[in-house]
Amino acid sequence: MQDTISAVATAHGIGSIAIVRISGDKALEIAKALSHRSDFKVRYATLTPIYNQKNELLDEALVIYFRAPQSFTAEDVIEIQCHGGIIVAELILRATLEAGARLANPGEFSKRAFFNGRIDLSKAEAISKLIEAKSEDAAKILATQMMGSLKDYVEEVRDEMLHILAYSEVSIDYAEEDLPQDLVDQIIAKLDALHVRLFATLKASESRQGLMQGFKVSIIGKPNVGKSSLLNMLLNYNRAIVSEIAGTTRDTIEEQVRIGTHLIRIIDTAGIRDASDEIERIGIERSIEAIEKSDIVVALFDNSREVDAEDGVILDWLDKYKESKEIIVILNKTDLPCKFENSKLLAYDYIEQNSKKSADKLLENLEKIIDKNNSSDEIMLISLRQSEAVKKTLNAIVEAKEPLVDGELEIFSFHMIEAINAMSSITRVFETDEMLDKMFGSFCLGK
């Protein structure tokens, strides 16, 4: 990491300002060359012209100098705050490269901050996810993780396991004496408590992934029950074609809409029925895939039509997923005479509405479901890497118990060390450089 790196740290496009970030030993030297100034005051915004190697004026910008190690990367850092737009920041970036910097790789600034001890892995991932946050709750959770809440949680669990391991290691050193039975019972009780705590964190995190990625809501039903009308009502514009012809929607349509403080992804699916048309059949297959990937399923039934086999298929799908997904049932077209009667529908607390005129009841129900148990005070695993680390920890704890009971303390210690290393990997380096490159490579350029 001897190179001086540079990148545009703001999103590409039109804006009032853009930031070009430089990090490394030559950062200050490059800033002096571009500005024709002899020096910059540390942590002070200096308004100065910026020139390229041909001495052509590029912009008048604010330049801030962060001296190592008091910077994000713990290296010398220069931030050039120029006028926004498509061209200006790129011209200044090109000038920094001509002056001796190289273009930063995605996530390289954060990677340097990690290797230089400014942040741990949990904070690095929180920074990356915060940029992509899809709700206020997600932003609050990630903000607390940036301040070290997940790190503190990991350290608590790790310290507890180290204390348990210490009992075993001491006993191995004095092999002629077995562990007292009451001590074995105490260790098992501690292991059980750790397992309960970690398992609860893992399951709660899995159920709340929609906070980070945006909750997926699929709208299902047989043809012509009003799915596309409902989508148009939710979006407040005519996104989907509405027609009396069955099979009009032949593929899934996905759009984003804000509900309360959350961004959700709504998927309008093709009507589920037996279809002889190959294109429609593929669309129905995609509808079924959308249901499986959704967090919430909204099922529509037509109040004005008698129950038929196609309705029965939808009700069977609801029975299949009612334990694993949140389900909202709507009896639609309630402005027309009621002909829909089915005892299975009574098992659901269904909504009566006319989707062409209002979707208020659905919106209220969606917001209640999404807000449920979304306390920003709870610890949450925010990446697949973190979840896998906790799963490995749980497996190692389970595998450690049997040799402990049998008095095989070396094997018990081996599994406990596995558990400690797996848990520690959430915040510390226990993986290969290839894993780190892959993780930081998912970051934004300039981050």
C-alpha positions as CSV (number, residue, x, y, z in Angstrom):
1,M,0.0,0.0,0.0
2,Q,2.8,2.4,-0.9
3,D,1.0,4.0,-3.8
4,T,-0.9,7.2,-3.6
5,I,-4.4,6.6,-4.7
6,S,-7.2,8.9,-6.0
7,A,-10.8,8.6,-6.9
8,V,-14.1,10.6,-7.2
9,A,-15.8,9.9,-3.9
10,T,-19.3,11.2,-4.9
11,A,-21.9,9.7,-7.1
12,H,-21.5,10.3,-10.9
13,G,-23.9,12.8,-12.3
14,I,-25.2,16.4,-11.9
15,G,-24.8,17.9,-8.4
16,S,-23.8,21.1,-6.6
17,I,-20.4,19.6,-5.5
18,A,-18.2,16.6,-6.1
19,I,-15.3,15.3,-4.0
20,V,-12.0,14.0,-5.3
21,R,-10.2,12.1,-2.6
22,I,-6.4,11.4,-2.6
23,S,-4.7,9.2,0.0
24,G,-1.0,8.3,0.4
25,D,2.5,9.8,0.9
26,K,2.3,12.0,-2.2
27,A,-1.2,13.4,-1.4
28,L,0.0,16.8,-0.2
29,E,2.6,17.0,-2.9
30,I,-0.1,16.5,-5.6
31,A,-2.4,19.0,-4.0
32,K,0.4,21.6,-4.1
33,A,1.1,20.8,-7.7
34,L,-2.5,21.2,-8.7
35,S,-3.1,24.4,-6.8
36,H,0.3,26.1,-7.3
37,R,0.4,26.6,-3.5
38,S,3.4,26.0,-1.2
39,D,1.4,24.5,1.7
40,F,-2.0,23.8,3.2
41,K,-3.1,24.3,6.8
42,V,-4.2,21.0,8.4
43,R,-7.9,20.4,8.7
44,Y,-8.7,23.8,7.2
45,A,-10.8,24.4,4.0
46,T,-8.7,26.4,1.6
47,L,-10.4,28.0,-1.5
48,T,-7.9,27.7,-4.4
49,P,-7.8,27.4,-8.2
50,I,-7.0,23.9,-9.5
51,Y,-4.8,23.5,-12.6
52,N,-3.8,20.5,-14.7
53,Q,-0.3,19.6,-15.9
54,K,-0.6,22.0,-18.8
55,N,-1.4,24.9,-16.4
56,E,-5.0,25.1,-17.6
57,L,-7.5,26.2,-15.0
58,L,-10.0,23.4,-14.2
59,D,-12.0,24.9,-11.3
60,E,-11.9,26.9,-8.1
61,A,-12.3,24.4,-5.3
62,L,-12.1,23.8,-1.6
63,V,-9.1,21.8,-0.6
64,I,-8.8,20.1,2.9
65,Y,-5.6,18.4,4.1
66,F,-5.9,15.6,6.7
67,R,-2.4,14.8,8.0
68,A,-1.6,11.1,8.9
69,P,-2.5,9.4,11.1
70,Q,-5.5,11.7,11.8
71,S,-7.5,10.8,8.7
72,F,-9.9,8.1,7.6
73,T,-7.1,6.0,6.1
74,A,-4.5,6.9,8.7
75,E,-2.4,8.2,5.7
76,D,-2.1,11.8,4.4
77,V,-5.5,12.5,2.7
78,I,-6.5,15.4,0.5
79,E,-10.1,16.1,-0.3
80,I,-10.9,18.4,-3.2
81,Q,-14.4,19.7,-3.1
82,C,-15.1,21.0,-6.6
83,H,-18.2,22.0,-8.5
84,G,-20.4,19.1,-9.3
85,G,-21.3,17.8,-12.8
86,I,-20.2,15.2,-15.2
87,I,-16.9,16.8,-16.4
88,V,-15.2,18.8,-13.6
89,A,-14.5,16.1,-11.1
90,E,-13.2,13.8,-13.9
91,L,-10.8,16.5,-15.1
92,I,-9.4,17.0,-11.6
93,L,-9.2,13.2,-11.1
94,R,-7.2,13.0,-14.4
95,A,-4.9,15.8,-13.1
96,T,-4.2,13.9,-9.9
97,L,-3.3,10.8,-11.9
98,E,-0.9,12.8,-14.1
99,A,0.6,14.3,-11.0
100,G,1.6,10.9,-9.6
101,A,-1.5,9.2,-8.1
102,R,-3.1,6.0,-9.4
103,L,-6.8,5.3,-9.7
104,A,-8.1,3.6,-6.5
105,N,-9.7,0.2,-6.7
106,P,-13.3,-0.1,-5.3
107,G,-13.2,0.0,-1.5
108,E,-9.5,0.7,-1.4
109,F,-9.8,3.7,0.9
110,S,-11.7,1.6,3.4
111,K,-9.3,-1.3,3.0
112,R,-6.4,1.0,3.9
113,A,-8.3,2.3,6.9
114,F,-8.8,-1.3,8.0
115,F,-5.2,-2.4,7.5
116,N,-3.9,0.8,9.2
117,G,-6.1,0.0,12.3
118,R,-8.6,2.8,11.9
119,I,-11.6,0.5,11.5
120,D,-12.4,-3.1,12.0
121,L,-14.3,-5.4,9.6
122,S,-17.7,-4.8,11.2
123,K,-17.3,-1.0,10.9
124,A,-16.1,-1.4,7.3
125,E,-19.2,-3.4,6.4
126,A,-21.5,-0.9,8.2
127,I,-20.0,2.0,6.2
128,S,-20.7,0.1,3.0
129,K,-24.2,-0.9,3.9
130,L,-25.1,2.6,5.2
131,I,-24.7,4.0,1.8
132,E,-27.2,1.4,0.5
133,A,-29.7,1.6,3.4
134,K,-33.3,1.2,2.3
135,S,-35.0,2.5,5.5
136,E,-34.6,4.8,8.5
137,D,-34.4,1.7,10.8
138,A,-31.5,0.3,8.7
139,A,-29.6,3.6,8.8
140,K,-30.0,3.8,12.6
141,I,-28.8,0.2,13.1
142,L,-25.8,0.8,10.8
143,A,-25.0,4.0,12.6
144,T,-24.7,2.2,15.9
145,Q,-22.5,-0.5,14.3
146,M,-20.2,2.2,13.0
147,M,-19.9,3.4,16.6
148,G,-18.9,-0.2,17.7
149,S,-22.1,-1.9,18.9
150,L,-21.5,-5.1,16.9
151,K,-17.8,-5.0,17.9
152,D,-18.8,-4.8,21.6
153,Y,-21.2,-7.7,21.1
154,V,-18.6,-9.9,19.5
155,E,-16.0,-9.0,22.2
156,E,-18.5,-10.0,24.9
157,V,-19.2,-13.4,23.3
158,R,-15.5,-14.0,22.6
159,D,-14.5,-13.2,26.1
160,E,-17.1,-15.6,27.5
161,M,-15.8,-18.3,25.3
162,L,-12.2,-17.5,26.3
163,H,-13.1,-17.9,30.0
164,I,-14.7,-21.3,29.2
165,L,-11.6,-22.3,27.2
166,A,-9.3,-21.3,30.1
167,Y,-11.0,-23.9,32.5
168,S,-10.2,-26.6,30.0
169,E,-6.6,-25.5,29.3
170,V,-5.8,-25.3,33.0
171,S,-7.2,-28.8,33.5
172,I,-5.2,-30.2,30.5
173,D,-2.0,-28.8,32.2
174,Y,-3.0,-30.8,35.3
175,A,-4.2,-33.9,33.5
176,E,-4.2,-36.1,36.6
177,E,-7.2,-34.2,37.9
178,D,-10.6,-34.4,36.2
179,L,-12.9,-31.4,36.0
180,P,-15.3,-31.4,38.9
181,Q,-18.8,-32.4,37.8
182,D,-20.3,-29.1,39.0
183,L,-17.8,-27.2,36.9
184,V,-18.7,-29.3,33.8
185,D,-22.4,-28.5,34.5
186,Q,-21.5,-24.8,34.8
187,I,-19.6,-24.8,31.5
188,I,-22.5,-26.6,29.7
189,A,-24.9,-24.1,31.1
190,K,-22.7,-21.2,29.8
191,L,-22.4,-22.9,26.4
192,D,-26.2,-23.4,26.2
193,A,-26.7,-19.7,27.1
194,L,-24.3,-18.6,24.4
195,H,-26.0,-20.8,21.9
196,V,-29.4,-19.4,22.7
197,R,-28.1,-15.8,22.5
198,L,-26.3,-16.3,19.2
199,F,-29.1,-18.3,17.6
200,A,-31.6,-15.5,18.5
201,T,-29.3,-12.9,16.9
202,L,-28.9,-15.0,13.8
203,K,-32.7,-15.6,13.4
204,A,-33.6,-12.0,14.1
205,S,-31.1,-10.8,11.6
206,E,-32.4,-13.2,8.9
207,S,-35.9,-12.1,9.4
208,R,-35.0,-8.4,9.1
209,Q,-32.8,-8.6,6.0
210,G,-35.5,-6.6,4.2
211,L,-34.4,-3.5,6.2
212,M,-31.1,-3.6,4.3
213,Q,-32.1,-4.8,0.9
214,G,-35.7,-3.4,0.7
215,F,-38.6,-5.7,1.6
216,K,-39.9,-7.7,-1.3
217,V,-43.7,-7.8,-1.7
218,S,-45.3,-10.0,-4.4
219,I,-48.9,-9.5,-5.6
220,I,-50.5,-12.8,-6.6
221,G,-53.8,-14.1,-7.8
222,K,-55.6,-15.7,-10.7
223,P,-56.0,-13.6,-14.0
224,N,-58.2,-10.5,-13.8
225,V,-58.5,-10.2,-10.0
226,G,-57.1,-6.7,-10.1
227,K,-53.3,-7.2,-9.4
228,S,-52.2,-4.6,-12.0
229,S,-54.8,-2.1,-10.9
230,L,-53.5,-2.5,-7.3
231,L,-49.9,-1.9,-8.5
232,N,-50.9,1.2,-10.4
233,M,-52.8,2.5,-7.3
234,L,-49.7,1.9,-5.1
235,L,-47.4,3.6,-7.5
236,N,-49.9,6.4,-8.2
237,Y,-49.4,6.1,-12.0
238,N,-50.3,3.6,-14.7
239,R,-47.3,1.3,-14.7
240,A,-49.0,-1.9,-15.6
241,I,-51.5,-2.5,-18.5
242,V,-55.0,-3.1,-17.2
243,S,-57.3,-5.2,-19.4
244,E,-60.3,-7.6,-19.2
245,I,-58.3,-10.1,-21.3
246,A,-56.9,-12.9,-19.2
247,G,-53.1,-13.3,-19.3
248,T,-52.4,-9.6,-20.1
249,T,-49.5,-9.5,-17.6
250,R,-47.1,-12.2,-18.9
251,D,-44.1,-11.4,-16.8
252,T,-43.3,-10.1,-13.4
253,I,-43.2,-6.3,-13.1
254,E,-41.0,-4.9,-10.3
255,E,-41.1,-1.4,-8.9
256,Q,-40.0,0.4,-5.7
257,V,-42.3,2.5,-3.5
258,R,-41.8,4.1,-0.1
259,I,-44.1,3.0,2.7
260,G,-43.6,5.0,5.9
261,T,-39.9,5.1,6.5
262,H,-39.2,2.0,4.3
263,L,-38.4,1.4,0.7
264,I,-40.1,-1.7,-0.6
265,R,-40.0,-3.6,-3.9
266,I,-43.4,-4.5,-5.2
267,I,-43.6,-7.4,-7.7
268,D,-46.8,-7.7,-9.9
269,T,-46.9,-11.3,-11.1
270,A,-48.6,-13.0,-14.0
271,G,-52.0,-14.5,-13.1
272,I,-51.4,-18.1,-11.8
273,R,-53.4,-20.6,-13.8
274,D,-53.0,-23.5,-16.2
275,A,-51.7,-21.9,-19.4
276,S,-51.2,-23.5,-22.8
277,D,-49.4,-20.4,-24.2
278,E,-45.6,-21.0,-23.7
279,I,-44.8,-17.3,-23.0
280,E,-47.6,-17.1,-20.4
281,R,-46.4,-20.4,-18.9
282,I,-42.9,-19.0,-18.4
283,G,-44.4,-15.9,-16.8
284,I,-46.4,-18.0,-14.3
285,E,-43.2,-19.9,-13.4
286,R,-41.5,-16.6,-12.7
287,S,-44.5,-15.6,-10.5
288,I,-44.0,-18.7,-8.4
289,E,-40.3,-17.8,-8.1
290,A,-41.2,-14.3,-7.0
291,I,-43.4,-15.7,-4.2
292,E,-40.6,-17.9,-2.9
293,K,-38.2,-14.9,-2.8
294,S,-40.7,-12.5,-1.3
295,D,-40.8,-11.3,2.4
296,I,-44.5,-10.5,2.1
297,V,-47.2,-12.1,-0.1
298,V,-50.3,-10.1,-1.1
299,A,-53.0,-12.5,-2.4
300,L,-56.0,-11.0,-4.3
301,F,-59.4,-12.7,-4.8
302,D,-62.3,-11.4,-6.8
303,N,-65.4,-10.6,-4.7
304,S,-67.6,-10.5,-7.9
305,R,-66.7,-14.0,-9.2
306,E,-67.5,-17.5,-7.8
307,V,-64.6,-19.5,-6.4
308,D,-63.0,-21.8,-9.0
309,A,-60.1,-24.2,-9.2
310,E,-57.7,-21.3,-10.0
311,D,-58.6,-19.7,-6.7
312,G,-58.0,-23.0,-5.0
313,V,-54.4,-23.1,-6.4
314,I,-53.8,-19.7,-4.8
315,L,-55.2,-20.8,-1.5
316,D,-53.0,-23.9,-1.6
317,W,-50.0,-21.6,-2.1
318,L,-50.9,-19.5,0.9
319,D,-51.2,-22.7,3.0
320,K,-47.7,-23.7,1.9
321,Y,-46.1,-20.4,2.8
322,K,-48.1,-19.1,5.8
323,E,-45.5,-20.4,8.3
324,S,-42.5,-18.8,6.5
325,K,-43.9,-15.6,5.1
326,E,-46.1,-12.7,6.0
327,I,-49.4,-13.0,4.1
328,I,-52.0,-10.3,3.4
329,V,-55.3,-11.5,1.8
330,I,-57.5,-9.0,-0.1
331,L,-61.0,-9.6,-1.2
332,N,-61.1,-7.2,-4.1
333,K,-63.8,-5.4,-6.2
334,T,-66.1,-5.0,-3.2
335,D,-68.1,-2.4,-5.1
336,L,-69.7,-5.3,-7.0
337,P,-72.2,-7.9,-5.7
338,C,-70.5,-10.6,-3.6
339,K,-70.3,-14.1,-5.2
340,F,-67.0,-15.2,-3.6
341,E,-67.5,-17.7,-0.7
342,N,-64.8,-20.0,0.6
343,S,-64.2,-21.4,4.1
344,K,-60.4,-21.3,3.6
345,L,-60.5,-17.6,3.3
346,L,-61.9,-17.3,6.7
347,A,-58.6,-18.6,8.1
348,Y,-57.0,-15.2,7.1
349,D,-57.8,-11.8,8.5
350,Y,-58.6,-10.5,5.0
351,I,-59.1,-7.0,3.8
352,E,-62.1,-5.8,1.7
353,Q,-61.3,-3.1,-0.8
354,N,-61.6,-1.8,-4.4
355,S,-58.1,-1.5,-5.7
356,K,-59.1,0.9,-8.5
357,K,-60.2,3.5,-5.9
358,S,-58.0,3.0,-2.8
359,A,-55.2,0.9,-1.3
360,D,-55.1,2.6,2.1
361,K,-56.0,-0.6,4.1
362,L,-53.2,-2.5,2.3
363,L,-50.7,0.2,3.0
364,E,-51.6,0.3,6.7
365,N,-51.1,-3.5,6.9
366,L,-47.8,-3.4,5.1
367,E,-46.5,-0.7,7.3
368,K,-47.5,-2.6,10.5
369,I,-45.8,-5.8,9.2
370,I,-42.6,-4.0,8.2
371,D,-42.4,-2.0,11.4
372,K,-42.9,-5.1,13.6
373,N,-39.9,-5.9,15.7
374,N,-37.6,-3.5,13.9
375,S,-36.0,-1.9,16.9
376,S,-32.8,-0.1,16.0
377,D,-31.4,-1.0,19.5
378,E,-31.1,-4.7,18.6
379,I,-27.8,-6.2,17.3
380,M,-28.1,-7.3,13.7
381,L,-25.8,-9.2,11.4
382,I,-25.7,-7.2,8.2
383,S,-23.9,-9.4,5.7
384,L,-23.7,-13.0,4.6
385,R,-20.1,-13.2,5.9
386,Q,-21.2,-12.2,9.4
387,S,-24.1,-14.7,9.4
388,E,-21.8,-17.5,8.2
389,A,-19.4,-16.7,11.0
390,V,-22.1,-17.0,13.6
391,K,-23.3,-20.3,12.1
392,K,-19.8,-21.7,12.4
393,T,-19.6,-20.5,16.0
394,L,-22.9,-22.3,16.8
395,N,-21.8,-25.5,15.1
396,A,-18.5,-25.4,17.0
397,I,-20.3,-24.9,20.3
398,V,-22.6,-27.9,19.7
399,E,-19.6,-30.1,18.7
400,A,-17.7,-29.1,21.8
401,K,-20.3,-30.3,24.3
402,E,-19.9,-34.1,23.8
403,P,-16.1,-34.3,24.3
404,L,-16.5,-32.1,27.4
405,V,-19.0,-34.5,28.9
406,D,-16.7,-37.4,28.0
407,G,-13.7,-35.7,29.6
408,E,-11.8,-35.4,26.2
409,L,-10.6,-31.9,27.0
410,E,-8.1,-31.6,24.1
411,I,-11.0,-32.1,21.6
412,F,-13.2,-29.8,23.6
413,S,-10.5,-27.1,23.4
414,F,-10.1,-27.6,19.7
415,H,-13.8,-26.9,19.1
416,M,-13.8,-23.9,21.4
417,I,-10.8,-22.4,19.6
418,E,-12.8,-23.0,16.3
419,A,-15.8,-21.1,17.9
420,I,-13.6,-18.2,19.1
421,N,-11.9,-17.8,15.7
422,A,-15.2,-17.9,13.8
423,M,-16.7,-15.3,16.1
424,S,-13.6,-13.1,16.1
425,S,-13.6,-13.1,12.2
426,I,-16.5,-10.7,12.3
427,T,-14.2,-7.9,13.5
428,R,-10.7,-9.2,13.1
429,V,-8.5,-10.8,10.4
430,F,-8.7,-14.5,10.4
431,E,-9.3,-15.0,6.7
432,T,-7.2,-14.8,3.6
433,D,-6.3,-11.7,1.6
434,E,-8.5,-13.1,-1.1
435,M,-11.6,-12.8,1.2
436,L,-10.7,-9.3,2.1
437,D,-10.2,-8.3,-1.5
438,K,-13.6,-9.7,-2.4
439,M,-15.3,-7.9,0.6
440,F,-13.8,-4.5,0.0
441,G,-14.2,-4.9,-3.7
442,S,-18.0,-4.6,-3.3
443,F,-17.6,-1.1,-2.0
444,C,-18.2,2.1,-4.0
445,L,-15.3,3.6,-5.9
446,G,-13.8,6.3,-3.8
447,K,-14.9,4.6,-0.6
